Amino acid sequence: MQPVYMDHGATTPVHPEVVEAMVKAMQANFGNPSSVHAFGRAAKALLEEARVSVAALMGASPEQIIFTSGGTEADNIAIFGAARGMRQKGKGNHIITSAVEHHAVLDACKALEKEGFEVTVLPVDEHGQVHVEELEKALRDDTILVTIMHANNEVGTIQPIKELARLTKARGAVFHTDAVQSFGKIPVDVNDLGVDLLSASAHKIYGPKGVGCLYVARGVKLTPIGYGGSQEKRRRPGTENLPGIVGFGKAAAIAAVEIEEEGTRLRRYRDRLIEGLTALPHVKLNGHPTNRLPQNVNVSFQFIEGESLLLMLDMKRIAASSGSACTSGSLDPSHVLLAMGLSHEIAHGSLRLTLGRGNTEEEIDYILNTLPEIVERLRAMSPLYEGKEVVMSCTQRR
Amino acid sequence: MYTEKVMDHFANPRNVGEIEKASGVGEVGNASCGDIMRISIQVEDNIIKDIKFKTFGCGAAIATSSICTELVKGKSIDEALALTNQAVADALGGLPPAKMHCSNLAAEALHEAIADYKAKQEG
């Protein structure tokens, strides 16, 4: 058995056709897209071709796409740019986000608080879902920006963006969504969702790392966060990462063709994993039971700690991730799981398996056969597990 | 990120379990911070004849528990009391800095077990 890669939520292997397109762009099209000569024009043509492809996958027009260095930069440009832009227009200084956002959003909001903006963080329910009523309660006359992710990176829960965006825009505020985990995995249509700003990233869809984009609806004022060039309509100055952008364009084109079939396949694998893992004793599914990304499985194994689980899985050549404190270098477990109401003890024992293009049925079987033994071994070592053996054997007999 | 020795003790932990009718038991940490270690010792003639551990924690936590039990098995109480967290980490060839704070509780658990043993002796 080859090593099993189940961490596509962290990053995906680059598609061979993407590599091919990128190599070609580096070798044959090294020109600067801003140059007026033939080399520059050829590079510019490739850049615009990629823009068309990325825009098409989200139902946008090419001129509404700004290429960035990744999802984090896209989130930063959106949040700082929209907040400062709206304040300049005298619209207010209140921002709303949710407790389960990526740190690219949460940390940007915290930084804005230091600039005098006021931030409200919406709670989530036990499935990690933001409720429309909570946003309704939080919206104020001086609210200028609402930023809520499309799908959660840890637990895969998909948020009701359409309703949240409608409510926000009815109050005259700008709506941004971080769609880094959902773009290319489930249908993302900016017009259907009704968002003003949307962040996406290439390396989550079999493209290269270090490239992303921000969709900006017409009429949305963004104050730039960087200066020094006229690229990307001055909203993201700096010479474009042409090979990366070409790779992003290719990855988006491939995703557009495969999204439906791949989604169906991964949903089947995901559901098999969830069914098999939650049949084990003292295992809890994290995230929404149905309204979740097709590739995301997140479970908590009570009485054991996530990093130990990951290391043992790695010894069995299975690559996964965890919301455990120890894997992030912080002492606290995942802020997402805590926001969902999980205790520290249970949040420490979480495991995220994120599926992707290369995974097979055989690999699902391998994980389902391998994990129980590891879990049993770690629990046997755990002082928290005492007295639970009887419960376990009863559950196993069922 | 972990040395080979850490990985060896994580993958093949020594002295896992609990001593029935132990001379002393020490438990440190809490589940909310991420690590709990429980060490039980059997003391005869002031010597740690047997020692077992149970740990809820990361790879470093399990490895430090394991090597700690190896380092003091057969040693006198005084020798065991002289064991420091740093000595445990050194015996593993070092630990990542982030792991020193939360994971290297093994010596503390051992010291608690010895304190429990002494209290029982006095009581």
Interface residues (C-beta under 8 A of the other chain):
Chain A: F303 I304 E305 G306 E307 S308 L311 M312 M315 S324 A325 C326 G329 L331 P333 S343 H344 E345 H348 A380 M381 S382 P383 L384
Chain B: M7 F10 A11 P13 V16 E27 A31 S32 C33 G34 D35 I36 M37 R38 K54 T55 F56 G57 C58 G59 A60 A61 I62 A98 K99 H101 C102 S103
